[in-house]
Amino acid sequence: MDQALALNILKSGKNVFLTGSAGAGKTHVLNQYIKYLKARKVPVAVTASTGIAATHMNGMTIHSWSGIGIKNKITRSGLVALETKKYLKKNLDKVKVLIIDEISMLHKVQLELVNTVLKHFKNSAEAFGGIQVVLSGDFFQLPPIGDEPPKEKFAFMAPAWVEANLTICYLTGQYRQSDNQLNDILNEVRSGRISEYSIQQLVSSQNTVLENDWNPTKLYTHNVDVDRMNLKHLKELDGRSKNFTATTKGNQKILEVFKRSVQASEHIELKVGAKVMFVKNNPEAGYINGSMGEVIAYSEDDFPIVRLMNGRKITANEENWTVDNEMGRSLATYIQVPLRLAWAITVHKSQGMTLDAAEIDLSKTFEKGQGYVALSRLKELKNLKLLGFNQTAIEVDRLALRADKRFQELAAEAEVEFTSTKDLEKQALDFIEICGGITNPDEIKKHGKKLKHKKSKKSTYELTKELVVKGWSISKMAEERG
């Protein structure tokens, strides 16, 4: 299914499972739909199964948003207790659309709890309280944490999944891998039948000499290896360290959870020569989440100047990470330079990134899906060097494999049905009206511009800092601001 049809199905108000291989454009479609809803004043909750995934979309974890936390069951009295949390009641009462990204990492018990909570707050027996639910992810990627067998973990095994009567949108495009070699290998891994030829290509990459003249990022399966490698390389650099400390504003309780999920650490130590990775998308500034570079100097404002792999030099100014409510209003903001040391990162933290080149150690792979996630971060096979390899790295879960085949069949049926549907546009308008949104084109345009302006608006602190750097006096600043 192409992205345009998937987006139209989402707009019709159907409950949807949006899936496809890594790099198929799932996040792009979600972002387009979120933008569409917000421009029409439809309250949408943007959540994800992990904090890292949530920060990619200015959202929060589904556990925090729904109030389920780390619970694995909830009683009637527990539901009543949740009602005393004013912010929770306000959020759940208003929401019309719930998005949960990286659904592969959400335990089936947790999906069931979200269903229960929404039914209670909406006072409805319908699935998820009668709101539209959009689940997105790929079950070949990282699974939920837990010791249970797969059938006890995967979200698609939850009764709530069946109850929601999800339309399957299986994206078939590929917007990351630019060479057929790597794409073919990844497709074979997904099929559960990887050829000896493909295995040999991967094994032979252990002898690859990467073309760039500086160290590519190393991916490890364990944090201890990542921390050891980054600290080792930073200490080896000459020169003084420069430290960057994050600033925050907004709800402190939300921030305590949120800042643990942002990939830009609260305290970042850098030196000239440090290998770094951008951890936020900002195409206008010239980088995306996963862009690699080296700190070569500091700007007049003392921000790192980074030379990317393509030679372009970019000043890594502070970025804002925000948690927004259903109406797009900021609840909490985390401000930090969008960088992390990148001689090494974990496979887990690489999910959602596109890497220019990487050395990947899969010798300690302990979970099915880790190898697929790691390999699918790259665009081309020639930019891969394996440091270690074991068979688990290319194995996929058999239950996920069977489920994926069924998802493809259901998506094909949905494609036939919705391609021939004549009134998708009318369904979309009806859905917006049911949600209490706006449908007048002039109002939509006006509100969309307002949201865009709000997103790009700089804080008073940032504006003041810029004027101080320019040498403005306090009296001149006051005069300018009226």
C-alpha positions in Angstrom: 0.0 0.0 0.0 1.3 3.5 -0.8 1.5 6.3 1.7 -1.3 8.4 0.1 -3.9 5.6 0.5 -2.8 4.8 4.0 -3.2 8.5 4.9 -6.7 8.6 3.4 -7.8 5.6 5.3 -6.5 7.2 8.5 -8.5 10.4 7.7 -11.7 8.3 7.3 -11.6 7.6 11.1 -11.0 3.9 10.9 -9.0 2.2 13.6 -5.6 1.3 11.9 -2.5 -0.8 12.3 0.1 1.0 10.2 3.1 -1.3 9.4 5.8 -2.0 6.9 9.5 -2.6 6.8 12.1 -0.3 8.4 12.3 2.8 6.2 8.9 2.4 4.6 7.7 5.8 5.8 5.5 4.9 8.8 6.6 7.9 10.9 6.2 10.2 7.9 2.6 9.1 7.4 1.9 9.5 11.2 3.3 13.0 11.2 1.2 14.0 8.2 -1.9 12.7 9.9 -1.1 14.5 13.2 -0.5 17.7 11.3 -3.9 17.2 9.5 -5.8 16.6 12.8 -4.2 19.5 14.7 -5.0 22.0 11.9 -8.6 20.9 12.3 -8.6 21.2 16.1 -9.1 17.5 16.6 -7.6 16.5 20.0 -5.0 13.8 19.3 -2.8 12.0 21.8 0.6 11.2 20.3 2.3 8.4 22.3 4.8 5.6 21.9 5.8 2.4 23.7 9.2 3.9 24.6 10.5 7.2 25.7 13.0 7.4 22.9 10.3 6.9 20.2 8.0 9.4 22.0 10.6 12.1 21.8 10.8 11.7 18.0 7.2 12.8 17.8 6.8 15.4 20.6 4.7 12.9 22.5 4.9 10.9 25.7 4.9 7.3 26.6 1.5 5.5 26.4 2.2 4.4 30.0 2.4 8.0 31.3 -0.4 9.4 29.1 -2.9 6.7 30.1 -1.9 6.5 33.7 -1.1 2.8 33.6 2.5 3.3 34.5 4.2 -0.1 35.1 1.0 -1.8 36.2 0.1 -5.2 34.7 -3.4 -5.2 36.1 -5.9 -2.6 37.2 -8.9 -3.0 39.6 -12.2 -1.0 39.7 -10.9 0.9 42.7 -7.7 1.6 40.7 -9.7 3.1 37.9 -11.6 5.3 40.4 -8.2 6.4 41.8 -7.1 7.5 38.4 -10.1 9.8 38.2 -8.6 11.9 41.0 -5.7 12.8 38.8 -7.0 16.0 37.2 -4.5 16.2 34.3 -5.3 12.6 33.4 -9.1 13.0 33.5 -8.8 16.2 31.4 -6.6 14.5 28.8 -8.7 11.3 28.5 -12.0 13.1 28.5 -11.0 15.3 25.5 -9.1 12.9 23.3 -10.6 11.8 20.0 -7.6 10.1 18.4 -5.0 8.0 20.1 -1.7 7.2 18.3 0.7 4.6 19.7 4.0 4.3 17.9 6.5 1.4 18.1 3.7 -1.0 19.0 6.1 -4.0 18.7 7.6 -3.0 22.1 4.2 -2.7 23.9 3.2 -5.7 25.9 -0.2 -7.1 25.2 -1.2 -6.7 28.8 -0.4 -3.0 28.6 -2.5 -2.5 25.5 -5.4 -4.3 27.3 -5.0 -1.9 30.2 -5.1 1.2 27.9 -8.3 -0.2 26.5 -9.8 -0.7 29.9 -8.8 2.8 31.1 -10.3 4.5 28.0 -13.6 2.5 28.3 -13.9 3.7 31.9 -13.1 7.4 31.3 -15.3 7.5 28.1 -18.1 5.5 29.9 -18.3 3.4 26.8 -18.3 -0.4 26.1 -16.7 0.2 22.6 -13.0 -0.6 22.0 -10.8 2.1 23.4 -13.9 4.0 24.5 -15.0 4.6 21.0 -12.2 6.9 19.9 -10.0 6.3 16.8 -6.9 4.3 17.7 -3.9 4.2 15.4 -1.2 1.6 16.2 2.1 1.8 14.3 5.2 -0.4 14.2 6.9 -3.5 12.8 6.9 -6.7 14.8 10.2 -7.8 13.2 11.8 -5.0 15.2 12.5 -5.0 19.0 9.9 -7.0 21.0 8.4 -6.2 24.4 10.6 -6.7 27.5 9.7 -9.8 29.5 10.5 -13.4 30.1 7.2 -14.8 28.8 7.0 -16.7 25.4 6.1 -14.5 22.4 2.4 -15.3 22.4 2.2 -13.9 25.9 3.8 -10.6 24.9 2.9 -9.3 21.5 0.3 -6.6 21.3 -1.5 -8.4 18.5 -2.4 -11.2 20.9 -4.4 -8.9 23.1 -8.2 -9.2 23.0 -8.2 -5.4 22.6 -6.4 -5.8 19.2 -9.2 -8.0 17.9 -11.9 -5.8 19.5 -10.6 -2.7 17.7 -11.3 -4.2 14.3 -8.1 -2.6 12.9 -7.7 -1.9 9.2 -4.2 -3.0 8.2 -2.2 -0.5 6.2 1.0 -2.2 5.1 3.4 0.3 3.5 5.5 -1.3 0.7 7.7 1.6 -0.4 11.4 2.0 0.7 12.8 5.4 1.5 16.0 4.5 3.4 17.9 1.7 1.6 19.3 3.1 -1.6 20.9 -0.1 -2.9 19.2 -3.3 -3.8 21.8 -5.5 -2.1 21.0 -4.4 1.4 17.3 -4.2 0.7 17.3 -7.8 -0.6 19.1 -9.0 2.5 16.6 -7.2 4.9 13.6 -8.6 3.0 15.1 -12.1 3.2 15.5 -11.7 7.0 11.9 -10.6 7.2 10.8 -13.6 5.2 12.6 -16.0 7.7 14.5 -17.6 4.8 17.8 -15.9 4.4 20.0 -17.4 1.7 23.6 -18.6 2.1 24.6 -15.9 -0.4 23.2 -13.2 1.8 24.7 -14.6 4.9 28.1 -14.7 3.1 27.6 -11.0 2.1 27.1 -10.1 5.8 30.0 -12.2 7.0 32.3 -10.8 4.3 31.5 -7.3 5.5 33.8 -8.0 8.5 36.6 -7.4 6.0 35.1 -4.1 4.7 37.3 -1.0 4.9 34.9 1.9 5.1 35.6 4.7 2.7 35.5 7.7 5.0 38.6 8.8 6.7 37.2 8.9 10.2 35.7 6.4 12.6 32.1 5.4 11.8 29.6 4.8 14.6 29.8 1.4 16.4 26.6 -0.3 17.3 26.6 -2.7 20.3 23.8 -4.7 21.9 24.9 -3.8 25.5 25.2 -0.4 27.2 28.4 -1.3 29.0 30.3 -1.7 25.6 28.9 1.7 24.4 29.9 3.6 27.5 33.3 2.1 27.6 34.0 2.9 24.0 32.7 6.6 24.1 34.6 7.4 27.3 37.8 5.8 26.0 37.8 7.9 22.8 36.9 11.2 24.6 39.8 10.8 27.0 42.2 10.2 24.1 41.4 13.6 22.6 43.7 16.6 23.5 42.3 19.9 24.5 39.8 21.1 27.2 36.3 19.8 27.6 33.3 21.9 27.2 30.2 21.0 29.1 26.6 21.7 28.1 23.8 21.5 30.6 20.1 21.2 29.6 17.5 23.7 30.8 13.9 22.8 31.3 10.5 24.4 31.8 7.0 23.2 32.4 5.5 20.4 34.5 8.2 19.0 36.7 6.6 15.6 37.1 6.4 15.1 33.4 9.9 16.5 33.0 11.4 13.9 35.4 10.2 11.1 33.2 10.6 12.9 29.9 14.2 13.9 30.3 15.3 10.3 30.8 13.9 9.6 27.3 15.6 12.4 25.4 18.7 11.2 23.7 20.6 14.4 24.3 21.8 13.9 27.9 21.2 16.4 30.6 25.0 17.0 30.8 27.1 16.6 27.7 30.9 16.8 27.7 32.5 17.5 24.3 35.9 18.3 22.9 37.1 19.4 19.5 37.5 16.2 17.6 34.7 14.4 19.3 32.6 12.1 17.2 28.9 13.1 17.6 25.5 12.3 16.3 22.5 14.6 15.9 19.6 13.2 17.9 16.8 15.4 16.5 15.3 16.0 13.1 15.8 19.5 11.7 16.1 19.2 7.9 15.9 23.0 7.5 19.1 23.3 9.6 20.7 20.5 7.5 20.5 17.4 9.8 18.3 14.6 10.8 18.2 12.2 13.7 21.3 10.0 13.1 23.4 12.5 11.1 27.1 11.9 12.0 29.8 14.5 12.4 32.8 15.7 14.2 33.1 18.8 16.5 35.7 21.1 14.8 35.2 24.3 16.7 32.8 26.5 18.7 30.7 29.4 17.5 30.7 32.9 19.0 27.8 31.8 21.1 29.9 28.8 22.4 27.8 26.2 20.5 29.6 23.2 18.8 30.3 23.6 15.1 30.0 20.1 13.5 31.4 19.0 10.2 29.1 16.3 8.8 30.2 13.3 6.7 29.3 15.2 3.5 31.7 18.1 4.5 28.9 20.5 5.5 29.5 22.6 8.6 26.6 23.2 11.0 26.4 25.0 14.3 24.5 22.8 16.7 22.4 25.4 18.4 20.1 24.4 21.2 16.9 22.5 20.3 13.6 22.2 22.1 12.1 18.8 22.9 8.5 19.2 24.0 5.6 17.2 25.4 2.4 18.5 23.9 -1.2 17.9 25.0 -4.0 16.8 22.7 -4.5 20.4 21.5 -0.8 21.0 20.7 -0.1 23.0 23.8 3.3 22.4 25.4 3.3 20.7 28.9 7.0 20.5 29.3 10.1 21.6 27.4 13.7 20.3 27.5 16.4 22.5 25.9 19.8 21.1 25.0 22.3 20.9 22.1 21.0 18.1 19.9 24.1 15.9 20.1 25.4 12.8 21.8 28.8 11.1 21.7 28.7 8.7 18.8 31.8 6.6 18.6 29.3 4.0 19.8 25.5 3.6 20.5 23.2 0.7 21.4 21.1 -1.0 18.9 18.1 -0.2 21.0 18.8 3.6 20.8 19.4 3.4 17.1 15.8 2.4 16.4 14.3 5.2 14.3 17.6 6.5 13.0 19.3 6.5 9.6 23.0 6.1 9.8 25.5 7.0 7.1 28.0 4.2 8.0 28.4 1.9 10.9 30.5 -0.8 12.5 28.1 -3.3 14.1 28.9 -5.9 16.7 26.2 -8.6 16.7 28.3 -11.2 18.4 26.3 -10.8 21.7 22.9 -10.5 20.1 20.5 -11.8 22.7 17.1 -11.0 21.2 15.4 -11.7 17.9 15.0 -8.4 16.0 18.2 -6.8 17.2 20.1 -7.7 14.1 17.3 -6.5 11.8 17.0 -3.2 13.6 20.8 -2.6 13.4 21.2 -3.6 9.7 18.2 -1.6 8.6 19.6 1.7 10.0 22.0 1.8 7.0 21.3 3.0 3.4 24.0 0.9 1.7 25.8 -2.4 2.3 29.1 -0.9 1.4 28.9 1.3 4.5 28.6 -1.7 6.8 31.4 -3.3 8.7 30.5 -6.2 11.0 32.7 -6.5 14.1 31.0 -9.8 15.2 28.1 -12.0 14.2 26.0 -14.8 15.5 23.0 -16.7 14.1 20.5 -15.1 16.4 21.2 -11.8 14.8 19.3 -12.7 11.6 16.6 -14.8 13.2 13.0 -13.5 13.4 10.3 -14.6 15.8 8.1 -17.3 14.1 4.9 -15.9 15.6 5.8 -12.4 14.3 6.5 -14.0 10.9 3.1 -15.7 10.7 1.4 -12.6 11.9 3.2 -10.5 9.3 2.0 -12.8 6.5 -1.6 -12.4 7.7 -1.1 -8.6 7.9 0.0 -8.5 4.3 -3.1 -10.5 3.2 -5.4 -8.2 5.2 -3.7 -5.1 3.8 -4.2 -6.3 0.3 -7.9 -6.8 1.0 -8.1 -3.3 2.5 -6.3 -1.8 -0.5 -8.9 -3.3 -2.9 -11.8 -2.1 -0.7 -10.6 1.5 -0.1 -9.2 2.1 -3.7 -12.8 1.5 -5.0 -14.5 3.5 -2.2 -15.9 6.6 -3.7 -16.8 8.5 -0.5 -13.5 8.5 1.4 -13.5 12.3 1.3 -17.0 12.5 2.7 -16.0 10.0 5.4 -13.1 12.2 6.4 -15.3 15.3 6.7 -17.9 13.4 8.7 -15.1 12.1 11.1 -13.8 15.6 11.7 -17.3 16.8 12.5 -17.9 13.9 14.9 -14.7 14.8 16.7 -15.9 18.4 17.0 -13.2 19.7 14.7 -13.3 22.4 12.0 -14.0 21.8 8.3 -14.1 25.3 6.9 -11.0 25.6 4.6 -10.3 29.3 5.6 -10.4 28.4 9.3 -8.2 25.3 8.8 -5.6 27.4 6.9 -5.7 30.1 9.6 -5.3 27.7 12.5 -2.6 25.7 10.6 -0.5 29.0 10.2 -1.1 29.7 13.9 0.3 26.3 14.9 3.3 26.7 12.6 4.1 30.1 14.0 3.8 28.8 17.5 6.1 25.9 16.8 8.8 28.2 15.3 8.4 30.9 17.9 11.6 31.4 20.1 11.4 31.7 23.8 12.1 35.1 25.5 15.3 33.6 26.9 16.5 32.7 23.4 15.6 36.1 21.9 17.3 38.0 24.8 20.4 35.9 24.4 20.6 36.7 20.6 20.2 40.5 21.3 22.9 40.4 24.0 25.3 38.7 21.6 24.5 41.5 19.1 25.5 44.0 21.7 22.1 45.6 22.4 21.6 47.5 25.6 18.8 46.7 28.0 17.1 50.0 27.1 17.2 49.2 23.4 15.8 45.7 24.0 12.9 47.2 26.1 12.2 49.8 23.4 12.2 47.1 20.6 9.7 44.9 22.6 7.5 47.8 23.4 
